[in-house]
Amino acid sequence: MKKFLEFLRDEEGQTSTEYILLVAVAAMLVFKFKNTADEKLTELTENVFGEANNILSNMSGN
């Protein structure tokens, strides 16, 4: 019984399992919010490049 309790208290090797669980949770979050993030990033880049084009047009006098 003593050896069994020592085995349960042994924390060696748990770090890799914890990292795997963290990666799995992060992957689930990425897949869940992928479409929303894609839409927001597309909107953001279109706004930034649109504004840059407006600035360049105003500087060139067009």
Secondary structure, DSSP 8 states (H G I E B T S, - for coil): -HHHHHHHH--TTHHHHHHHHHHHHHHHHHHHHHHHHHHHHHHHHHHHHHHHHHHHHHHHT-
